[in-house]
Amino acid sequence: MRQLDAAGALADRAREAAQAPEQALVPAAVVPRVVDLAGQLDRRVEQRRERLQLQRRGRAELAAGGVFLGLGVAGAALLVSGATLAARVDAAQAADPATDPAYSAALAERRDGAESMLAVGLVGGLAGLAIGVPLTVVGARDHRRSRNGARPEQPHLRIAPGFAGLTVSGRF
């Protein structure tokens, strides 16, 4: 970014120097060409700045998407662990229904823990995957666009009549 700022500053200095009649650093016939070249440099600097910003945003979205996908996978693992534990507790209760009350209380406590693991795993896994997949897809798209030199997609909102009212859709 510092290099881009320096290039922009040099373009400004060249434009000012060419247009300053009191200093006359360049011949008058060359002034329009210098001003045009400085304008081209400004446009290229701005394009490069946009590409770098898009690339940086794409990388950040990919990183955040990866973290949320990891949380989703951890939630799925917790879900499987809770289901396995619940199945083992149910099998232990079915194998010997008339056991010691302390053992039955311990099994009930384990069953409650397994149900908690199931609930946390389901919510955490779904939330992690629901957030992680779109972030990863959007981040990969932005990163790819920055390499190809494409302009970033502009967010937009669309409201249209629908069958039972209005339909609201948008892209971000």
LUMMAR-502964 format. One record per residue: y, z, x of N, C-alpha, C in turn. Coordinates in steps of 0.001 Angstrom, whole numbers, plus 500000, padded with zeros to 6 digits. Example, Ala and Ser with C-alpha at 12.3 -4.5 7.8 and 13.67 -1.06 7.14 Angstrom:
BEGIN
<<494310 507800 513190> <495500 507800 512300> <496700 507800 513200>> <<497750 507080 512850> <498940 507140 513670> <500030 507870 512900>> 
This chain:
BEGIN
<<498809 500000 500817> <500000 500000 500000> <501263 500000 500867>> <<501207 500703 501983> <502381 500722 502851> <502681 499326 503382>> <<501633 498570 503655> <501836 497214 504161> <502465 496329 503092>> <<502045 496525 501847> <502637 495758 500753> <504098 496138 500556>> <<504385 497430 500646> <505783 497871 500538> <506629 497286 501668>> <<506061 497258 502878> <506793 496705 504019> <507042 495208 503826>> <<506045 494487 503301> <506222 493045 503064> <507300 492808 502015>> <<507299 493620 500959> <508338 493494 499935> <509715 493791 500489>> <<509809 494797 501347> <511100 495136 501950> <511582 494019 502878>> <<510658 493414 503611> <511046 492305 504484> <511524 491107 503671>> <<510880 490846 502543> <511326 489746 501683> <512734 490015 501163>> <<512993 491247 500776> <514338 491601 500304> <515376 491440 501415>> <<515038 491890 502625> <515975 491763 503745> <516248 490307 504077>> <<515201 489474 504024> <515389 488047 504319> <516266 487402 503255>> <<516068 487757 502004> <516879 487210 500910> <518337 487631 501077>> <<518566 488911 501379> <519930 489405 501550> <520613 488768 502765>> <<519857 488628 503856> <520437 488056 505066> <520784 486586 504872>> <<519938 485883 504128> <520200 484459 503907> <521392 484250 502984>> <<521621 485170 502075> <522692 485008 501098> <523997 485652 501529>> <<524027 486295 502671> <525244 486946 503149> <526095 485930 503910>> <<527186 485434 503311> <527992 484395 503982> <528741 484931 505200>> <<529036 486220 505224> <529815 486742 506339> <529002 486817 507623>> <<527698 486936 507514> <526877 487033 508723> <526395 485661 509181>> <<526138 484744 508304> <525710 483372 508597> <524579 483332 509612>> <<523476 484009 509290> <522320 484033 510193> <521494 482752 510112>> <<521569 482073 508977> <520828 480819 508817> <521787 479757 508303>> <<521495 478503 508581> <522359 477441 508062> <522343 477414 506536>> <<523418 476973 505953> <523558 476960 504488> <522502 476097 503821>> <<522040 475063 504485> <521024 474188 503895> <519671 474867 503790>> <<519424 475875 504594> <518132 476569 504627> <518093 477742 503644>> <<519237 478202 503187> <519317 479385 502321> <518436 479251 501075>> <<518453 478151 500318> <517586 478071 499140> <516101 478179 499491>> <<515714 477607 500616> <514306 477678 501028> <513912 479117 501372>> <<514787 479831 502084> <514506 481231 502440> <514408 482084 501174>> <<515321 481869 500237> <515299 482629 498985> <514016 482325 498209>> <<513608 481054 498187> <512379 480665 497494> <511156 481299 498147>> <<511088 481270 499473> <509959 481885 500183> <509916 483397 499957>> <<511077 484030 499931> <511121 485473 499670> <510626 485769 498261>> <<510968 484928 497293> <510478 485106 495922> <508973 484919 495833>> <<508445 483927 496575> <506993 483722 496588> <506283 484941 497181>> <<506854 485454 498269> <506268 486638 498887> <506286 487821 497929>> <<507370 488003 497198> <507446 489085 496204> <506352 488939 495151>> <<506137 487717 494674> <505108 487490 493653> <503717 487783 494206>> <<503457 487362 495431> <502138 487616 496030> <501914 489101 496280>> <<502962 489779 496697> <502853 491228 496906> <502530 491912 495581>> <<503182 491509 494520> <502940 492119 493208> <501527 491813 492716>> <<501050 490594 492925> <499684 490240 492532> <498668 491067 493308>> <<498888 491204 494602> <497965 491991 495431> <497986 493453 495009>> <<499156 493962 494683> <499274 495350 494237> <498482 495554 492942>> <<498580 494592 492008> <497823 494685 490754> <496326 494647 491007>> <<495888 493770 491928> <494456 493693 492233> <493950 494990 492842>> <<494729 495576 493751> <494324 496843 494363> <494277 497963 493334>> <<495232 497961 492420> <495245 498978 491371> <494025 498820 490459>> <<493691 497587 490109> <492524 497326 489279> <491244 497721 490012>> <<491178 497444 491296> <490004 497813 492080> <489873 499334 492155>> <<490973 500013 492380> <490950 501475 492457> <490514 502074 491117>> <<491044 501526 490021> <490661 502017 488701> <489184 501749 488432>> <<488703 500578 488839> <487287 500251 488652> <486386 501215 489408>> <<486758 501532 490624> <485951 502485 491405> <485951 503868 490775>> <<487106 504296 490284> <487184 505617 489651> <486333 505646 488378>> <<486384 504563 487597> <485565 504505 486380> <484082 504483 486724>> <<483710 503765 487775> <482308 503751 488196> <481849 505142 488634>> <<482690 505838 489376> <482332 507184 489826> <482197 508141 488645>> <<483158 508092 487729> <483086 508979 486559> <481883 508618 485689>> <<481620 507329 485533> <480457 506901 484757> <479163 507379 485386>> <<479087 507324 486710> <477892 507815 487401> <477690 509307 487207>> <<478780 510053 487243> <478678 511509 487027> <478192 511800 485610>> <<478781 511114 484625> <478357 511345 483250> <476929 510865 483010>> <<476523 509774 483654> <475131 509336 483534> <474194 510383 484139>> <<474610 510970 485252> <473816 512048 485852> <473686 513237 484914>> <<474781 513589 484239> <474711 514673 483257> <473810 514293 482086>> <<473850 513028 481697> <472972 512562 480620> <471511 512654 481009>> <<471201 512275 482236> <469822 512361 482719> <469392 513820 482830>> <<470291 514678 483301> <469975 516108 483374> <469735 516673 481978>> <<470527 516234 481003> <470311 516670 479623> <468982 516184 479089>> <<468608 514959 479425> <467307 514439 478994> <466175 515224 479638>> <<466337 515586 480912> <465322 516401 481583> <465212 517780 480935>> <<466347 518348 480560> <466343 519641 479874> <465673 519516 478507>> <<465894 518408 477837> <465262 518151 476548> <463744 518086 476693>> <<463269 517366 477696> <461824 517246 477927> <461240 518599 478311>> <<461948 519354 479146> <461463 520683 479535> <461378 521612 478331>> <<462390 521579 477478> <462363 522415 476271> <461236 522020 475336>> <<461010 520728 475194> <459909 520279 474329> <458568 520696 474898>> <<458398 520598 476206> <457142 521004 476844> <456917 522502 476691>> <<457954 523284 476910> <457842 524734 476773> <457533 525117 475330>> <<458176 524475 474381> <457902 524767 472966> <456467 524422 472608>> <<455971 523310 473132> <454582 522928 472857> <453621 523935 473462>> <<453904 524434 474640> <453016 525433 475262> <453046 526754 474494>> <<454231 527154 474028> <454320 528390 473243> <453559 528233 471936>> <<453705 527100 471283> <452967 526849 470044> <451463 526845 470286>> <<451036 526257 471401> <449608 526236 471728> <449094 527647 471999>> <<449886 528473 472660> <449483 529852 472945> <449401 530670 471658>> <<450332 530452 470734> <450289 531177 469457> <449118 530698 468607>> <<448811 529427 468645> <447707 528890 467850> <446364 529317 468412>> <<446273 529525 469724> <445011 529908 470351> <444606 531329 469980>> <<445556 532213 469845> <445248 533610 469551> <446331 534187 468643>> <<446237 533937 467309> <447303 534380 466407> <447382 535904 466240>> <<446298 536625 466369> <446292 538081 466155> <446291 538787 467506>> <<447366 538682 468215> <447432 539303 469540> <448322 540531 469496>> <<448522 541072 470634> <449356 542244 470832> <450787 541943 470362>> <<451450 542886 469659> <452821 542640 469190> <453811 542388 470338>> <<453625 543002 471459> <454523 542773 472601> <454358 541341 473105>> <<453117 540862 473129> <452867 539496 473564> <453465 538499 472564>> <<453336 538802 471268> <453913 537937 470232> <455441 537912 470339>> <<456048 539067 470638> <457500 539123 470799> <457941 538310 472021>> <<457159 538379 473103> <457483 537589 474296> <457371 536093 474003>> <<456332 535716 473235> <456176 534307 472860> <457334 533849 471968>> <<457780 534703 471051> <458902 534355 470178> <460185 534192 470999>> <<460339 535056 471998> <461504 534950 472870> <461471 533642 473672>> <<460279 533306 474146> <460129 532034 474860> <460394 530851 473933>> <<459960 530973 472683> <460171 529895 471713> <461677 529711 471455>> <<462414 530814 471354> <463868 530734 471175> <464532 530059 472377>> <<464066 530394 473572> <464594 529755 474782> <464303 528264 474803>> <<463109 527899 474370> <462739 526482 474329> <463596 525737 473317>> <<463871 526342 472179> <464721 525701 471171> <466156 525543 471686>> <<466627 526531 472425> <467966 526428 473033> <468005 525291 474052>> <<466945 525183 474844> <466875 524096 475820> <466862 522746 475114>> <<466138 522659 474011> <466102 521417 473236> <467492 521054 472723>> <<468186 522024 472163> <469508 521747 471593> <470509 521353 472677>> <<470555 522117 473768> <471485 521818 474852> <471138 520478 475505>> <<469866 520219 475698> <469443 518959 476296> <469780 517774 475425>> <<469605 517915 474121> <469917 516816 473210> <471409 516518 473201>> <<472216 517552 473043> <473668 517356 472993> <474199 516868 474343>> <<473774 517530 475419> <474242 517136 476750> <473777 515745 477147>> <<472548 515426 476848> <472021 514104 477188> <472708 513000 476421>> <<472873 513200 475134> <473546 512172 474334> <475009 512018 474730>> <<475690 513122 474945> <477105 513046 475333> <477254 512384 476703>> <<476422 512779 477645> <476496 512183 478984> <476226 510690 478967>> <<475211 510288 478225> <474897 508860 478149> <475948 508090 477347>> <<476435 508698 476261> <477431 508017 475432> <478745 507809 476179>> <<479079 508702 477087> <480302 508549 477868> <480035 507766 479152>> <<478904 508014 479783> <478606 507404 481077> <478347 505912 481035>> <<477618 505440 480029> <477300 504009 479968> <478559 503154 479796>> <<479434 503457 478825> <480649 502630 478718> <481553 502719 479944>> <<481683 503908 480526> <482519 504033 481719> <481969 503196 482866>> <<480669 503200 483033> <480062 502423 484101> <480230 500929 483861>> <<480041 500505 482623> <480191 499078 482303> <481637 498621 482500>> <<482581 499396 482002> <483998 499037 482138> <484418 499090 483610>> <<483938 500082 484349> <484266 500176 485767> <483722 499005 486565>> <<482491 498597 486264> <481918 497444 486961> <482693 496170 486626>> <<483085 496037 485362> <483859 494858 484957> <485214 494829 485660>> <<485910 495967 485715> <487209 496024 486378> <487075 495750 487877>> <<486046 496316 488485> <485843 496111 489915> <485542 494637 490210>> <<484726 494010 489375> <484405 492593 489540> <485651 491730 489345>> <<486454 492074 488359> <487692 491316 488114> <488660 491448 489275>> <<488695 492580 489917> <489605 492741 491050> <489171 491863 492214>> <<487893 491653 492354> <487409 490782 493428> <487672 489317 493125>> <<487563 488941 491858> <487767 487548 491466> <489236 487185 491327>> <<490099 488170 491346> <491526 487907 491212> <491974 487741 489779>> <<491134 488093 488818> <491517 487970 487412> <492506 489070 487053>> <<493312 488790 486068> <494285 489775 485617> <493577 490841 484784>> <<494076 492086 484801> <493445 493134 483995> <493588 492834 482509>> <<492595 493260 481773> <492621 493051 480328> <493603 494026 479704>> <<494417 493529 478813> <495417 494360 478163> <494800 495034 476944>> <<495090 496310 476732> <494566 496969 475527> <495231 496405 474276>> <<494477 496339 473200> <495060 495872 471952> <494346 496526 470771>> <<495038 496583 469684> <494534 497178 468455> <494656 496136 467357>> <<493612 496041 466532> <493623 495065 465457> <493280 495772 464146>> <<494079 495527 463139> <493834 496067 461798> <493700 494868 460868>> <<492573 494806 460157> <492310 493661 459287> <491752 494159 457963>> <<491923 493377 456913> <491335 493773 455635> <489810 493674 455708>> <<489156 494631 455088> <487698 494646 455060> <487190 494667 453638>> <<485887 494803 453488> <485270 494782 452172> <485723 495959 451309>> <<485771 497138 451911> <486115 498334 451144> <487397 498985 451640>> <<488248 498235 452270> <489490 498819 452780> <489932 498079 454025>> <<490414 498833 455011> <490889 498246 456258> <489864 498447 457360>> <<489805 497499 458283> <488959 497609 459459> <489871 497760 460658>> <<489628 498785 461428> <490416 499041 462636> <489501 498844 463841>> <<489924 497989 464754> <489148 497787 465968> <490124 497659 467134>> <<489615 497879 468314> <490480 497789 469481> <489690 497682 470748>> <<490381 497289 471801> <489792 497214 473144> <490701 498001 474075>> <<490085 498667 474987> <490864 499404 475977> <490230 499222 477328>> 
